[in-house]
Amino acid sequence: MVRRRFGALRTQLQRSGRIALLTGRNGARYAIVRVRRRFVGATRRDAMDQRFAARAADEFTAELGNMKGVMMKAGQLVSFIMESLPDEAQQSLSSLFADAPPMPVETARRVVIAELGDEPERLFLDWSPNPVAAASVGQVHRIVLRDGRRAALKVQYPGVGDAIGADLNNAQAMYSMLSMFALKGLDTRSLVDELRDRMGDELDYRIEARNQTEFADYYRDHPFITVPSVVEQWSTGKVIATEWVDGMAWKDFIATADEAARRRAGESIWRFAQHSVYFLGAFNGDPHPGNYRFQRDGSVTFLDFGLVKRWSPGEWQRLSPTLDAVIVQRDAEATMAAMVDVGFLVPDHGLSAEQVHAYVSSPYLPYLSDTFTFTRQFMKDTLTKMIDLKGPHAPVIEKLNMPASFVILDRVVWGVSALLGKLEVTAPWRAMLLEYQIGAAPATELGEADAEWRNRSR
């Protein structure tokens, strides 16, 4: 036991040291960039910033991909949400979605043997020793079950939970470094707190299996939402088997999809989130590209249910009036009153209703007009506005609180919006959202299909 604890501590110190060195090196490099920026024009300053961001992203990608765990998850979040990073930096970090270095073949076999009681070659008709995907907590192997079904077996990295505490501190250091040249005023503490809260569930694949089974059963036979079933016989705390799904990864889909396919994919992802929030009462809180597989026509299969938020009794009823005031009523006074009721603001906050509404409604601009096109520029501008501690909305930001009920939902709002921005989807988003908020008539073909399935399933 003492030897194991010493080994875990040594691992933590090594991981901390690697990130501290990387952060310190890039921090010093950025300090030099800041000095040099004072003596050049705007065009040169932008070029210097982009070179710095790209180089830092390359270094962090190489380091985080090998470290797995929280640090790799942190890189995934940064690469996908932070639209103000230059394209080169985003492309470098985006490789963390699917191209992380795998663990050795024998290491993966040992985990399977420990969890399932025998060698994978004896348990299954076929076992692919090389993973088809590698992520932050585990990697996926293709298998063929004894009954001939193809399946995916996700195998957890051994010891991935040992350095969680140190990794979370490192994640905050990394976010702080990135905020120097990306989104000014980034609230690193809340991001790290979110990672801390979610990683415990993600380390126990039994929780993920229960989550995925719930969603697969609920959405069975849905016209455009597909969730693979769990193979319970081969699922434990550190391995999980699910139906195999063919399909393109995000980067391949977005590189080849036409406008119709992009729209179908974007609307499917959006409606999956809305339907789950409003009708199922539970939703996947991790909307990043690695959790989807795409067909050429834009059909989507939804993967990875390690983080699922469930509404407790009355929780959504307390929270939803704020969104109703912003989107349905479009009323500044009602918005401010609802925000006080749910805890976003204290009663004696001293702000005007117009100040509050102007800030709070910014992310919901797509739902305040008849038709809207999500773009990366919209996401960049909106994100920057929302966390600019020195901008015109600073008085609101200083007074605003984030109720615990809203943290995961807020992550979904931003994550899905970022996806739609990259897909550049145009749609009647307001009318679509009103379908779920007030039961309005379907605004699109997918809306009609969803409503018909919902009515048929009651």
C-alpha positions as CSV (number, residue, x, y, z in Angstrom):
1,M,0.0,0.0,0.0
2,V,2.8,2.4,0.9
3,R,4.6,1.6,-2.3
4,R,1.5,2.2,-4.3
5,R,0.9,5.6,-2.6
6,F,4.5,6.5,-3.2
7,G,4.2,5.6,-6.9
8,A,1.0,7.6,-7.2
9,L,2.6,10.6,-5.6
10,R,5.6,10.3,-7.8
11,T,3.3,10.2,-10.9
12,Q,1.5,13.3,-9.7
13,L,4.8,15.2,-9.2
14,Q,6.0,14.1,-12.6
15,R,2.8,15.2,-14.3
16,S,2.8,18.5,-12.3
17,G,6.4,19.1,-13.3
18,R,5.8,18.6,-17.0
19,I,2.8,21.0,-17.1
20,A,4.5,23.5,-14.8
21,L,7.6,23.5,-17.1
22,L,5.4,23.8,-20.2
23,T,3.3,26.6,-18.7
24,G,6.3,28.4,-17.5
25,R,8.1,28.2,-20.8
26,N,5.1,29.5,-22.7
27,G,4.4,32.2,-20.1
28,A,7.9,33.5,-20.4
29,R,7.7,33.4,-24.2
30,Y,4.4,35.3,-24.1
31,A,6.0,38.0,-21.9
32,I,8.6,38.5,-24.6
33,V,5.9,38.7,-27.2
34,R,4.0,41.3,-25.2
35,V,7.1,43.5,-25.0
36,R,7.8,43.2,-28.8
37,R,4.1,44.0,-29.6
38,R,4.6,47.5,-28.3
39,F,6.9,48.4,-31.1
40,V,5.1,47.1,-34.2
41,G,1.9,47.9,-36.1
42,A,-1.5,46.1,-35.7
43,T,-0.8,43.7,-38.6
44,R,2.5,42.6,-37.1
45,R,0.9,42.2,-33.7
46,D,-1.8,39.9,-35.0
47,A,0.8,37.8,-36.8
48,M,2.9,37.5,-33.6
49,D,-0.1,36.5,-31.6
50,Q,-1.1,33.8,-34.1
51,R,2.5,32.4,-34.2
52,F,2.6,32.2,-30.4
53,A,-0.8,30.6,-30.2
54,A,0.0,28.0,-32.8
55,R,3.3,27.1,-31.2
56,A,1.8,26.8,-27.7
57,A,-1.1,24.7,-29.0
58,D,1.4,22.3,-30.7
59,E,3.3,21.9,-27.5
60,F,0.2,21.4,-25.3
61,T,-1.3,18.9,-27.8
62,A,1.8,16.7,-27.7
63,E,2.0,16.9,-23.9
64,L,-1.7,16.5,-23.1
65,G,-2.3,13.7,-25.6
66,N,0.3,11.6,-23.8
67,M,-1.0,12.5,-20.3
68,K,-4.6,11.5,-20.8
69,G,-7.1,12.1,-18.0
70,V,-8.1,15.6,-16.9
71,M,-5.4,17.4,-18.8
72,M,-6.4,15.9,-22.1
73,K,-10.0,16.7,-21.3
74,A,-9.0,20.3,-20.6
75,G,-7.3,20.5,-24.0
76,Q,-10.5,19.2,-25.7
77,L,-12.6,21.8,-24.0
78,V,-10.3,24.6,-24.9
79,S,-9.9,23.6,-28.5
80,F,-13.6,23.4,-29.2
81,I,-15.1,26.3,-27.3
82,M,-12.4,29.0,-27.6
83,E,-13.2,30.3,-31.1
84,S,-10.8,33.2,-30.6
85,L,-7.8,30.9,-31.0
86,P,-6.2,31.1,-34.4
87,D,-7.1,28.3,-36.9
88,E,-3.7,26.7,-36.6
89,A,-4.0,26.5,-32.9
90,Q,-7.5,25.0,-33.0
91,Q,-6.5,22.5,-35.6
92,S,-3.6,21.3,-33.5
93,L,-5.7,21.0,-30.3
94,S,-8.6,19.4,-32.2
95,S,-6.4,16.3,-32.7
96,L,-7.1,15.5,-29.1
97,F,-10.7,14.5,-30.1
98,A,-9.6,11.3,-31.8
99,D,-5.9,11.0,-32.3
100,A,-4.5,10.7,-28.8
101,P,-1.5,8.3,-28.5
102,P,-2.9,4.8,-27.4
103,M,-1.6,2.8,-24.5
104,P,0.5,-0.3,-25.3
105,V,-1.2,-3.3,-26.6
106,E,-0.2,-5.5,-23.6
107,T,-1.4,-2.9,-21.2
108,A,-4.9,-2.8,-22.7
109,R,-5.0,-6.7,-22.7
110,R,-4.1,-6.7,-19.0
111,V,-7.0,-4.3,-18.2
112,V,-9.4,-6.6,-20.1
113,I,-8.1,-9.7,-18.3
114,A,-8.4,-8.1,-14.9
115,E,-12.0,-6.8,-15.6
116,L,-13.5,-9.7,-17.7
117,G,-11.5,-12.7,-16.3
118,D,-9.8,-13.9,-19.4
119,E,-7.8,-12.9,-22.5
120,P,-9.7,-10.9,-25.1
121,E,-8.8,-13.4,-27.8
122,R,-10.6,-16.1,-25.8
123,L,-13.6,-14.0,-24.8
124,F,-14.5,-12.7,-28.3
125,L,-14.5,-14.1,-31.8
126,D,-12.3,-11.2,-32.8
127,W,-10.4,-8.6,-30.9
128,S,-8.5,-5.7,-32.5
129,P,-5.4,-5.1,-30.4
130,N,-4.8,-1.7,-31.9
131,P,-7.5,0.9,-30.8
132,V,-9.7,2.6,-33.3
133,A,-10.0,5.7,-31.1
134,A,-8.2,7.0,-28.0
135,A,-9.7,9.6,-25.7
136,S,-9.1,11.2,-22.3
137,V,-10.1,8.3,-20.0
138,G,-10.0,5.3,-22.2
139,Q,-9.5,3.9,-25.7
140,V,-11.9,2.0,-28.0
141,H,-11.2,-1.5,-29.5
142,R,-13.2,-3.2,-32.2
143,I,-14.5,-6.6,-31.2
144,V,-16.8,-9.3,-32.6
145,L,-19.0,-11.1,-30.0
146,R,-19.5,-14.8,-29.8
147,D,-23.0,-14.4,-31.5
148,G,-21.4,-12.6,-34.4
149,R,-22.4,-9.0,-33.5
150,R,-19.8,-6.3,-34.0
151,A,-19.2,-4.2,-30.9
152,A,-16.9,-1.5,-29.5
153,L,-15.0,-2.1,-26.2
154,K,-13.8,0.9,-24.4
155,V,-10.9,0.2,-22.1
156,Q,-9.9,2.6,-19.3
157,Y,-6.3,3.6,-19.0
158,P,-4.8,2.0,-15.9
159,G,-4.1,4.5,-13.1
160,V,-5.9,7.3,-14.9
161,G,-7.6,8.4,-11.7
162,D,-4.5,8.5,-9.5
163,A,-3.4,12.1,-10.5
164,I,-6.9,13.7,-10.7
165,G,-6.2,16.3,-8.0
166,A,-2.9,17.4,-9.4
167,D,-4.2,17.4,-12.9
168,L,-7.0,19.8,-11.9
169,N,-4.5,22.2,-10.5
170,N,-2.5,21.9,-13.7
171,A,-5.7,22.4,-15.8
172,Q,-6.2,25.7,-14.0
173,A,-2.6,26.7,-14.8
174,M,-3.1,25.8,-18.4
175,Y,-6.4,27.8,-18.7
176,S,-4.7,30.8,-17.1
177,M,-1.9,30.6,-19.6
178,L,-4.2,30.2,-22.6
179,S,-6.3,33.2,-21.4
180,M,-3.3,35.4,-21.8
181,F,-3.7,35.3,-25.5
182,A,-7.2,34.0,-26.1
183,L,-10.4,35.0,-24.2
184,K,-9.5,37.8,-21.8
185,G,-10.9,37.4,-18.3
186,L,-11.5,33.6,-18.6
187,D,-13.0,32.3,-15.4
188,T,-10.6,29.4,-14.9
189,R,-11.9,28.4,-11.5
190,S,-15.4,27.6,-12.7
191,L,-14.0,25.5,-15.6
192,V,-11.7,23.6,-13.2
193,D,-14.6,23.0,-10.8
194,E,-16.7,21.6,-13.6
195,L,-13.9,19.2,-14.5
196,R,-13.6,18.2,-10.8
197,D,-17.3,17.4,-10.6
198,R,-17.5,15.4,-13.7
199,M,-14.4,13.2,-13.7
200,G,-15.5,11.0,-10.9
201,D,-18.5,9.8,-12.9
202,E,-16.4,9.4,-16.1
203,L,-14.0,7.1,-14.3
204,D,-16.8,4.6,-13.4
205,Y,-18.0,2.9,-16.6
206,R,-20.9,1.3,-14.8
207,I,-22.4,4.8,-14.4
208,E,-21.9,5.5,-18.1
209,A,-23.4,2.1,-19.0
210,R,-26.6,3.0,-17.0
211,N,-26.7,6.4,-18.6
212,Q,-26.3,5.1,-22.2
213,T,-28.9,2.3,-21.6
214,E,-31.4,4.9,-20.4
215,F,-30.9,7.0,-23.6
216,A,-30.8,4.0,-25.9
217,D,-34.1,2.7,-24.5
218,Y,-35.8,6.1,-24.6
219,Y,-34.7,7.0,-28.2
220,R,-35.2,3.6,-29.7
221,D,-36.8,3.8,-33.1
222,H,-36.5,7.6,-33.2
223,P,-36.4,8.9,-36.8
224,F,-33.0,10.7,-36.5
225,I,-31.5,10.2,-33.1
226,T,-29.5,7.0,-32.7
227,V,-27.8,5.8,-29.5
228,P,-26.0,2.4,-29.5
229,S,-27.1,-0.2,-26.9
230,V,-24.8,-1.4,-24.2
231,V,-23.7,-5.0,-24.1
232,E,-24.0,-5.5,-20.3
233,Q,-22.3,-8.9,-20.2
234,W,-19.0,-7.3,-21.1
235,S,-19.3,-4.0,-19.2
236,T,-17.7,-3.3,-15.8
237,G,-16.3,-0.4,-13.9
238,K,-13.3,-0.1,-16.3
239,V,-14.5,-1.6,-19.6
240,I,-17.8,-1.0,-21.4
241,A,-19.0,-2.7,-24.6
242,T,-21.6,-1.2,-26.9
243,E,-23.0,-1.9,-30.3
244,W,-20.6,-1.0,-33.1
245,V,-21.5,2.0,-35.3
246,D,-20.0,2.8,-38.6
247,G,-19.7,6.5,-39.5
248,M,-17.4,9.4,-40.1
249,A,-15.5,11.3,-37.4
250,W,-16.2,15.0,-37.1
251,K,-13.1,16.2,-39.1
252,D,-14.0,13.9,-42.0
253,F,-17.6,14.9,-42.0
254,I,-17.0,18.6,-41.9
255,A,-14.4,18.4,-44.7
256,T,-16.8,16.6,-47.1
257,A,-20.4,17.4,-46.1
258,D,-22.6,19.5,-48.4
259,E,-25.0,22.1,-47.1
260,A,-27.9,19.8,-46.7
261,A,-25.9,17.2,-44.7
262,R,-24.5,20.0,-42.5
263,R,-28.0,21.3,-41.8
264,R,-29.3,17.8,-41.0
265,A,-26.4,17.1,-38.7
266,G,-26.6,20.4,-36.9
267,E,-30.3,20.3,-36.4
268,S,-30.2,16.7,-35.2
269,I,-27.6,17.5,-32.6
270,W,-29.5,20.6,-31.5
271,R,-32.8,18.7,-31.3
272,F,-31.2,15.9,-29.4
273,A,-30.2,18.4,-26.7
274,Q,-33.5,20.2,-26.6
275,H,-35.7,17.1,-26.6
276,S,-33.6,15.6,-23.8
277,V,-33.7,18.8,-21.7
278,Y,-37.4,19.4,-22.1
279,F,-39.0,16.0,-22.3
280,L,-36.6,13.3,-21.0
281,G,-35.4,15.4,-18.1
282,A,-31.8,14.2,-18.6
283,F,-29.2,15.3,-21.1
284,N,-25.7,14.6,-22.2
285,G,-23.5,17.3,-20.8
286,D,-20.5,16.7,-23.1
287,P,-21.3,18.0,-26.6
288,H,-18.0,17.9,-28.4
289,P,-17.3,16.4,-31.8
290,G,-15.6,13.2,-30.6
291,N,-18.9,12.1,-29.2
292,Y,-20.7,11.8,-32.6
293,R,-20.5,9.6,-35.7
294,F,-21.9,11.0,-39.0
295,Q,-23.3,9.5,-42.1
296,R,-22.9,11.2,-45.5
297,D,-26.5,12.5,-45.4
298,G,-26.0,14.2,-42.0
299,S,-27.5,11.5,-39.8
300,V,-25.9,11.4,-36.4
301,T,-25.1,8.6,-33.8
302,F,-24.6,9.9,-30.3
303,L,-21.8,8.3,-28.2
304,D,-20.2,8.7,-24.7
305,F,-22.6,9.2,-21.8
306,G,-20.1,9.6,-19.0
307,L,-21.6,13.0,-18.0
308,V,-25.4,13.1,-17.8
309,K,-27.3,15.8,-16.0
310,R,-30.7,14.8,-14.6
311,W,-33.2,17.4,-13.4
312,S,-34.2,16.8,-9.7
313,P,-37.9,17.4,-8.8
314,G,-38.7,21.1,-9.4
315,E,-35.2,22.0,-10.6
316,W,-36.2,22.7,-14.3
317,Q,-39.3,24.5,-13.2
318,R,-37.2,26.9,-11.2
319,L,-34.7,27.5,-14.0
320,S,-36.9,27.6,-17.1
321,P,-38.7,30.9,-16.4
322,T,-35.4,32.7,-17.0
323,L,-35.1,31.3,-20.5
324,D,-38.9,31.9,-21.1
325,A,-38.4,35.6,-20.2
326,V,-35.5,36.0,-22.5
327,I,-36.8,34.1,-25.5
328,V,-40.6,33.8,-25.3
329,Q,-41.5,37.1,-23.7
330,R,-38.4,39.1,-24.8
331,D,-39.0,41.2,-21.7
332,A,-36.2,42.9,-19.8
333,E,-38.1,43.4,-16.6
334,A,-39.3,39.8,-16.6
335,T,-35.8,38.6,-17.3
336,M,-34.3,40.4,-14.4
337,A,-37.0,39.3,-12.0
338,A,-36.6,35.7,-13.1
339,M,-32.8,35.9,-12.6
340,V,-33.3,37.1,-9.1
341,D,-35.8,34.4,-8.3
342,V,-33.4,31.6,-9.4
343,G,-30.3,33.1,-7.9
344,F,-28.4,34.5,-10.8
345,L,-28.6,37.9,-9.1
346,V,-29.1,39.0,-5.5
347,P,-32.2,41.1,-4.9
348,D,-30.3,44.4,-4.2
349,H,-28.0,44.1,-7.2
350,G,-28.4,47.7,-8.3
351,L,-28.5,47.0,-12.1
352,S,-31.1,48.2,-14.6
353,A,-33.3,45.7,-16.4
354,E,-31.9,46.9,-19.7
355,Q,-28.3,46.3,-18.6
356,V,-29.1,42.8,-17.5
357,H,-31.2,41.9,-20.5
358,A,-28.5,43.2,-23.0
359,Y,-25.9,40.9,-21.5
360,V,-28.0,37.8,-20.8
361,S,-29.7,37.8,-24.2
362,S,-26.4,37.8,-26.1
363,P,-25.9,34.0,-26.5
364,Y,-29.6,33.7,-27.4
365,L,-29.6,36.1,-30.4
366,P,-30.3,33.2,-32.8
367,Y,-33.6,32.7,-31.0
368,L,-34.7,36.3,-31.1
369,S,-35.1,36.6,-34.9
370,D,-37.0,34.5,-37.4
371,T,-33.9,33.1,-39.2
372,F,-30.3,33.0,-38.1
373,T,-27.0,31.6,-39.4
374,F,-24.6,30.3,-36.8
375,T,-21.0,31.2,-37.6
376,R,-17.6,31.0,-36.0
377,Q,-17.4,34.8,-35.9
378,F,-20.7,35.0,-34.0
379,M,-19.4,32.5,-31.4
380,K,-16.1,34.4,-31.1
381,D,-17.7,37.8,-30.7
382,T,-20.3,36.5,-28.2
383,L,-17.9,34.5,-26.1
384,T,-15.5,37.5,-25.9
385,K,-18.4,39.8,-24.9
386,M,-19.6,37.4,-22.2
387,I,-16.3,37.3,-20.3
388,D,-14.8,40.7,-21.0
389,L,-14.3,42.0,-17.5
390,K,-13.3,45.4,-18.8
391,G,-16.0,45.8,-21.4
392,P,-19.5,47.5,-21.4
393,H,-21.1,44.5,-19.6
394,A,-18.5,44.5,-16.7
395,P,-21.1,45.8,-14.1
396,V,-23.4,42.8,-14.9
397,I,-20.5,40.3,-15.0
398,E,-19.3,41.4,-11.6
399,K,-22.8,40.9,-10.0
400,L,-23.7,37.7,-11.8
401,N,-23.7,34.3,-10.1
402,M,-24.0,30.9,-11.7
403,P,-26.5,28.6,-10.0
404,A,-25.4,25.0,-9.7
405,S,-28.5,23.9,-11.8
406,F,-27.3,26.0,-14.8
407,V,-23.6,25.0,-15.0
408,I,-24.0,21.8,-17.1
409,L,-26.9,23.3,-19.2
410,D,-24.7,26.4,-19.9
411,R,-21.9,24.1,-21.1
412,V,-24.4,22.4,-23.5
413,V,-25.7,25.7,-24.8
414,W,-22.1,26.9,-25.7
415,G,-21.0,23.5,-26.9
416,V,-23.9,23.0,-29.3
417,S,-23.7,26.6,-30.5
418,A,-20.0,26.1,-31.2
419,L,-20.8,23.0,-33.3
420,L,-23.5,24.9,-35.2
421,G,-21.0,27.8,-35.8
422,K,-18.5,25.4,-37.4
423,L,-21.3,23.8,-39.5
424,E,-22.6,27.3,-40.5
425,V,-26.2,26.1,-40.2
426,T,-29.1,28.5,-41.1
427,A,-32.5,27.7,-39.7
428,P,-35.6,29.2,-38.0
429,W,-34.1,28.6,-34.6
430,R,-36.7,30.7,-32.7
431,A,-39.7,28.8,-34.1
432,M,-37.8,25.5,-33.5
433,L,-37.1,26.4,-29.8
434,L,-40.7,27.4,-29.3
435,E,-41.7,23.8,-30.2
436,Y,-40.1,22.7,-27.0
437,Q,-40.8,25.7,-24.8
438,I,-44.5,26.2,-25.5
439,G,-45.5,23.3,-27.7
440,A,-45.6,25.4,-31.0
441,A,-46.2,23.7,-34.3
442,P,-43.1,22.0,-35.9
443,A,-41.0,24.5,-38.0
444,T,-39.0,21.9,-40.0
445,E,-39.2,18.4,-41.4
446,L,-37.1,17.1,-38.6
447,G,-39.4,18.9,-36.1
448,E,-42.4,17.2,-37.6
449,A,-40.6,13.8,-37.4
450,D,-39.7,14.4,-33.8
451,A,-43.2,15.5,-32.8
452,E,-44.8,12.5,-34.5
453,W,-42.4,10.1,-32.8
454,R,-43.1,11.8,-29.4
455,N,-46.8,11.6,-29.8
456,R,-46.6,8.0,-31.0
457,S,-44.4,7.0,-28.0
458,R,-46.7,8.4,-25.3
